[in-house]
Amino acid sequence: MNNIKNSEKVYNLEERTFQFSKNVRLFIKTLPKTIANIEDGKQVIRASGSVGANYREANEALSKKDFVMRIKISRKEAKESNYWLRLINETNNLKNADDALYLIQEANELKKIFSAILEKSK
C-alpha cells in the first residue's frame, strides 16, 4: 500500500514538485486501461509536470513580473492536477484509492504554497 507516499514531507519545493510529478506518473501506470483513464492520465501528467517546470522557471526569472507569472502558472497547474486526479479517483473503483487521495491532497497543498508565495510577492 502507498508505494508512492513519502513518509515525510520534502521541504525543498523544487524536489517536492519533482516528487509530485513522478508520483503522478507512477500512479497513472496502475490505472485500468480505459479510454477515459488514458485521456485523463495524459491531462494529469501534463499538468503535474508543469507545476515543477514552471516553478523552476520562476526561480530563474529575469524580473519580478516574470517570477509572479510563473508562480501563477504553477498554481494553476496544481489546481488542474487536483481536478484530473479527483476525476480519475471518482470514476474508478481503485484498489489504490489512498494513493489517489494522497496525490489530490499534495496538489492542494502545492496550490496553497504557491498562493502564499504570490501573497508575499505583492
C-alpha positions, -999 to 999 in steps of 0.1 A, spaced: 0 0 0 10 36 -6 41 28 -27 41 65 -38 36 81 -4 66 96 13 69 91 50 79 127 55 73 159 36 101 173 14 107 210 22 128 218 -9 100 229 -32 119 220 -64 123 185 -51 87 183 -38 73 193 -71 95 168 -89 84 140 -65 47 150 -71 52 147 -109 70 114 -105 44 100 -81 16 110 -105 33 91 -133 37 60 -111 0 63 -101 -12 66 -137 6 34 -146 -16 15 -121 -49 26 -137 -71 3 -157 -66 10 -194 -99 26 -204 -103 54 -229 -113 78 -201 -83 69 -179 -59 71 -209 -71 106 -218 -74 118 -182 -40 104 -174 -24 124 -203 -40 155 -189 -28 150 -153 7 140 -165 10 173 -184 -4 194 -156 16 178 -128 49 181 -148 41 217 -155 38 225 -118 75 219 -112 88 230 -145 72 265 -141 84 267 -105 120 261 -117 114 288 -144 102 312 -117 134 306 -97 154 317 -128 131 346 -136 146 377 -151 121 400 -134 96 401 -106 68 402 -132 81 370 -148 85 354 -114 49 362 -105 36 349 -138 54 316 -135 42 311 -99 7 318 -111 11 291 -138 24 267 -112 -6 273 -90 -30 269 -120 -14 236 -129 -16 224 -94 -53 232 -94 -57 214 -127 -38 184 -114 -61 182 -84 -91 183 -108 -79 154 -130 -68 133 -100 -103 138 -84 -120 128 -117 -99 97 -120 -105 88 -84 -142 93 -85 -148 75 -118 -129 43 -109 -131 17 -82 -94 19 -74 -76 -6 -51 -51 22 -45 -76 50 -39 -54 60 -9 -26 69 -34 -51 90 -53 -62 108 -22 -26 114 -12 -19 130 -46 -51 151 -45 -40 164 -11 -5 171 -24 -18 190 -54 -40 211 -30 -11 217 -7 11 228 -36 -16 252 -47 -17 267 -12 21 271 -12 20 289 -45 -8 311 -33 13 320 -2 43 328 -24 21 351 -45 8 369 -15 43 375 -2 54 387 -37 30 417 -37 
